Each structure stands twice: as structure tokens, then as C-alpha cells.
Amino acid sequence: MNTTRRDFLQASAVAASLVGLGSATSRVMALPSNRRPAKKLKILILGGTRFLGPALVKSAQARGHEVTLFNRGRSNPHLFPDIEKLIGDRDPEKNDGLKALEGRTWDAVVDTSGYITRHARASAELLAEVVGQYVFISTISVYDESLQSGINEESPVGQLDDPSIEVITDGSFGPLKALCEQAVETALPGRSTIIRPGLIVGPLDTTYRYTYWPDRIARGGEVLAPGDGHDPVQIIDVRDLADFSIHCLEKGHTGVYNAVGPECRFTMAELVHGCKAVIGGCCTYTWVPGGFLIAQGVSEWTDMPVWVTSGGLSTVSNDRAREKGIRFRTYAVTAKDTFDWFSSLSEAMREKQRQQSSGISPDRESRILKAWFDSQ
Ligand SMILES: NC(=O)c1ccc[n+]([C@@H]2O[C@H](COP(=O)([O-])OP(=O)(O)OC[C@H]3O[C@@H](n4cnc5c(N)ncnc54)[C@H](OP(=O)(O)O)[C@@H]3O)[C@@H](O)[C@H]2O)c1
């Protein structure tokens, strides 16, 4: 069944407000880039060259800080030719491990590449005496998966039967990140900042986990949309996450912060209608109830990206980060910039992303839509 007229009008109003110039322009900028920090910081990034890393480098440089990268030199080695790069491995037992960090000092470190407890402990213990603050990029996946709502930074985190495991799976990813957090805080008590993002989106995200929507909507035609449009969803623009991480260093904010946006409650309807509002094109939406989709084998999150109806991970509190100054650019900017970046890639690169597990193929979408219409 097509979107009803009332739903359409509601959603159009939402989309219009998303691109409303007054509110949009006043919130486009994240932290004020024209106000220089009082002190230029020397910042080490453990990582730096895939998705969040480049946004961190840009944010730090825009604020006048000096950046050093530490990584294996494999991912996008052409990036940042003017920045100091130290080559090594998070695993102290591989090649020269962390040796390149020895004998150096920094004001702060941002760790974007810690997934294994032993690796996080090694870098945190090595750097504890030579950095003032350690920002560890974690995830909201740390939270106990049985939690259904009301998740905040005090909520319990998932546990592993065997905390020494080093295999990352869907089940171990979150609890391992929680153990990394503990290792960092143990090495730098009171000097660690744990940032737990939700789904990170924006330019350079090659996972297609959000990009499916702008790409699909731009293609036009009848779009299969999950649920009734009212389900809450949360995302964070990679640039807002980067700006908040650097802000925490400048202000010396320590502790644990969920980094999920946008600022207020946001729904699946706002997400898709907001895309269309900034991309244009001719598509219509058919909202199909979750029960029907599940019966057809269509999964939330993977087949229908961003959409999560089970558990509490789409309504995580961002109060604490907002109190400390996290800013969210308007969703219209995120949607447009993501689409523009994706459109700038070669067809081969775009197709490679589409072939990943996120989103459903045009054929499958047509079959599900036909089954839905036939059932009415
Ligand atoms: N994407 C999401 O939606 C999402 C959601 C929640 C949380 N997060 C978290 O956000 C962070 C995002 O990371 P990102 O990949 O975008 O960061 P990034 O800093 O842009 O890229 C990862 C960096 O780590 C380096 N690296 C990987 N393995 C390494 C090793 N063994 N030793 C040394 N360096 C290594 C890579 O370079 P080389 O390959 O050259 O070594 C690369 O520079 C992660 O911590 C992730 O858990 C992501």
C-alpha cells in the first residue's frame, strides 16, 4: 500500500523543516571553527586514514593543532603527505609493534583503531606517562544487548565468558570494546575519555550502511520503506563526532559519552524524506510493516539499513555529550554531503559498495513489494 495522504503531508512537513534555511544554517557548523583554541595541542591519532581518522585530522588542523598518525601504512597511504606518520602495529607482538611511539610525547591521543583488549592495554600503558589525555573511540554496541530502552552511560555493558578472546564477531565486538575502555581507564585513571558513537555516517563511509538510502532514493521508483515511518533511528555525522572528540581534548573533558544524533528524536520517515528533500528525484515510498518484512526474511539493520526496532540502541541518551558541547549539523547537510561524495566515486567503486551486505538488491526489493501488494 502506498503512503497515505496524511502520512505524506506529515512527512513532507518534516522534510521541509529539515531543509528550512533558518534552522539549518544556524546549526550547519559544528564547533565554531573560527575560534582558535587557547593552546595548540600535539595530538597523536592511533589510526587516521580510513573514515573517522581523516575527519579527526581535518577537525584538529582546522583548530590549529599538530597531528601525528600511527598506523601500518596500508590504508590510504597517500593521505596527508604533510603530516608526520609513524609506522607500526597495534599488536605489540607483530613486527615492530608500538616501538615507533617510544621516546615521544604528545598532549593527547585519539585511539580509533582499538578493538582487542591486549592492543588497547599495550598502547594505553605505553602512552600513560607521555600523554595528558587518552580518547578512546568505542561504540554503543558495548551495552548489554538485553537492554530495551533508557540506555545511558551508566547502563550495564555486555560481558564475555572468556575475556581473553581476540576474535571479533557480532557477539564479541561490543564486549571487547568495553574491555578496551576498561584497559584505557585503568592505565590513565581520570585522564581517559570514552566516546561511544552509534552508526557513524557521512562522506568516506564505504560500508553502505547509511548510504544505501540516499543512493536508493536517487534511483527513483517505488522505494520499500520499513515499518510505518515512526520508528526512532539514530546516526552521527562523522564530522560531528570528530569535532566533539577534539573538543573533549581542548576542554579536558574526561569520562564516558554516548555520541548519537541527531539532537532530538528522529524517525525513519524523517531519514528517507530528508534524503529526497535534498537529493530531489522521483520516488515514492511504500511503508511495509515490520512483521511482514520479517516473514519475508527482510532483516532490520542489514537489509533495511539504520532501521532497528528491537533493543534499545535506537533511543540511546545523548544528554551527557550535549551538556559537554557536542553539536550536530543539520541532517540535510549530512544527507546531501554523503550523496555528493558517493556520486563523486567511479561507477566501479559505487557498485563495490552496493555489493556489500547492507541494503537489498533492486530485484529483491521488487519481489517484496509485489508480495506486499498481493497480500492487500
Ligand atoms: N562505523 C561505524 O558506524 C562505527 C560505529 C560505532 C563505533 N565505531 C568505531 O569508530 C572507529 C572508526 O574507525 P575508522 O576505521 O573510521 O578509523 P580510522 O582512523 O579512519 O581508520 C582506522 C585506522 O587504523 C589503522 N589500523 C588498523 N589496524 C591497525 C593495526 N593493527 N595497527 C596499526 N594501525 C592499524 C588503519 O591504517 P592501516 O590499515 O594502514 O594500519 C587506519 O589508519 C572504530 O573504533 C569503530 O569501532 C564505528
The ligand as an SDF file (V2000), in Angstrom:
LIG
                    3D

 48 52  0  0  0  0  0  0  0  0999 V2000
   31.4690    2.9640   11.5350 N   0  0  0  0  0  0  0  0  0  0  0  0
   30.5770    2.9970   12.4970 C   0  0  0  0  0  0  0  0  0  0  0  0
   29.3740    3.1330   12.2510 O   0  0  0  0  0  0  0  0  0  0  0  0
   31.0280    2.8980   13.9270 C   0  0  0  0  0  0  0  0  0  0  0  0
   30.0620    2.8970   14.9330 C   0  0  0  0  0  0  0  0  0  0  0  0
   30.4820    2.9050   16.2640 C   0  0  0  0  0  0  0  0  0  0  0  0
   31.8310    2.9150   16.5700 C   0  0  0  0  0  0  0  0  0  0  0  0
   32.7480    2.9040   15.5660 N   0  0  0  0  0  0  0  0  0  0  0  0
   34.1670    2.9700   15.9160 C   0  0  0  0  0  0  0  0  0  0  0  0
   34.7110    4.1190   15.2850 O   0  0  0  0  0  0  0  0  0  0  0  0
   36.0520    3.8590   14.9150 C   0  0  0  0  0  0  0  0  0  0  0  0
   36.1400    4.1550   13.4350 C   0  0  0  0  0  0  0  0  0  0  0  0
   37.3370    3.8110   12.9340 O   0  0  0  0  0  0  0  0  0  0  0  0
   37.8580    4.1440   11.4610 P   0  0  0  0  0  0  0  0  0  0  0  0
   38.2390    2.8350   10.8600 O   0  0  0  0  0  0  0  0  0  0  0  0
   36.9260    5.0140   10.7600 O   0  0  0  0  0  0  0  0  0  0  0  0
   39.1740    4.9410   11.8920 O   0  0  0  0  0  0  0  0  0  0  0  0
   40.3650    5.4720   11.0010 P   0  0  0  0  0  0  0  0  0  0  0  0
   41.3510    6.0230   11.9730 O   0  0  0  0  0  0  0  0  0  0  0  0
   39.9050    6.3390    9.9060 O   0  0  0  0  0  0  0  0  0  0  0  0
   40.9450    4.1510   10.3010 O   0  0  0  0  0  0  0  0  0  0  0  0
   41.4680    3.0530   11.0100 C   0  0  0  0  0  0  0  0  0  0  0  0
   42.9960    3.2000   11.1070 C   0  0  0  0  0  0  0  0  0  0  0  0
   43.5520    2.1920   11.8920 O   0  0  0  0  0  0  0  0  0  0  0  0
   44.7570    1.7310   11.2690 C   0  0  0  0  0  0  0  0  0  0  0  0
   44.9670    0.3630   11.7160 N   0  0  0  0  0  0  0  0  0  0  0  0
   44.1390   -0.6930   11.5240 C   0  0  0  0  0  0  0  0  0  0  0  0
   44.6760   -1.7940   12.0830 N   0  0  0  0  0  0  0  0  0  0  0  0
   45.8590   -1.4140   12.6110 C   0  0  0  0  0  0  0  0  0  0  0  0
   46.8920   -2.1040   13.3200 C   0  0  0  0  0  0  0  0  0  0  0  0
   46.8200   -3.4250   13.5910 N   0  0  0  0  0  0  0  0  0  0  0  0
   47.9430   -1.3870   13.7440 N   0  0  0  0  0  0  0  0  0  0  0  0
   48.0630   -0.0660   13.4740 C   0  0  0  0  0  0  0  0  0  0  0  0
   47.1240    0.6380   12.8210 N   0  0  0  0  0  0  0  0  0  0  0  0
   46.0350   -0.0370   12.3930 C   0  0  0  0  0  0  0  0  0  0  0  0
   44.4570    1.8680    9.7820 C   0  0  0  0  0  0  0  0  0  0  0  0
   45.6320    2.0210    8.9960 O   0  0  0  0  0  0  0  0  0  0  0  0
   46.4490    0.7490    8.4210 P   0  0  0  0  0  0  0  0  0  0  0  0
   45.4580   -0.1990    7.8470 O   0  0  0  0  0  0  0  0  0  0  0  0
   47.3470    1.3850    7.4180 O   0  0  0  0  0  0  0  0  0  0  0  0
   47.1830    0.1790    9.5850 O   0  0  0  0  0  0  0  0  0  0  0  0
   43.6760    3.1640    9.7510 C   0  0  0  0  0  0  0  0  0  0  0  0
   44.5490    4.2800    9.6900 O   0  0  0  0  0  0  0  0  0  0  0  0
   36.3580    2.4370   15.3220 C   0  0  0  0  0  0  0  0  0  0  0  0
   36.9520    2.4220   16.5910 O   0  0  0  0  0  0  0  0  0  0  0  0
   34.9790    1.7940   15.4180 C   0  0  0  0  0  0  0  0  0  0  0  0
   34.8930    0.7200   16.3280 O   0  0  0  0  0  0  0  0  0  0  0  0
   32.3800    2.8800   14.2510 C   0  0  0  0  0  0  0  0  0  0  0  0
  1  2  1  0
  2  3  2  0
  2  4  1  0
  4  5  1  0
  4 48  2  0
  5  6  2  0
  6  7  1  0
  7  8  2  0
  8  9  1  0
  8 48  1  0
  9 10  1  0
  9 46  1  0
 10 11  1  0
 11 12  1  0
 11 44  1  0
 12 13  1  0
 13 14  1  0
 14 15  2  0
 14 16  1  0
 14 17  1  0
 17 18  1  0
 18 19  2  0
 18 20  1  0
 18 21  1  0
 21 22  1  0
 22 23  1  0
 23 24  1  0
 23 42  1  0
 24 25  1  0
 25 26  1  0
 25 36  1  0
 26 27  1  0
 26 35  1  0
 27 28  2  0
 28 29  1  0
 29 30  1  0
 29 35  2  0
 30 31  1  0
 30 32  2  0
 32 33  1  0
 33 34  2  0
 34 35  1  0
 36 37  1  0
 36 42  1  0
 37 38  1  0
 38 39  2  0
 38 40  1  0
 38 41  1  0
 42 43  1  0
 44 45  1  0
 44 46  1  0
 46 47  1  0
M  CHG  2   8   1  16  -1
M  END
$$$$
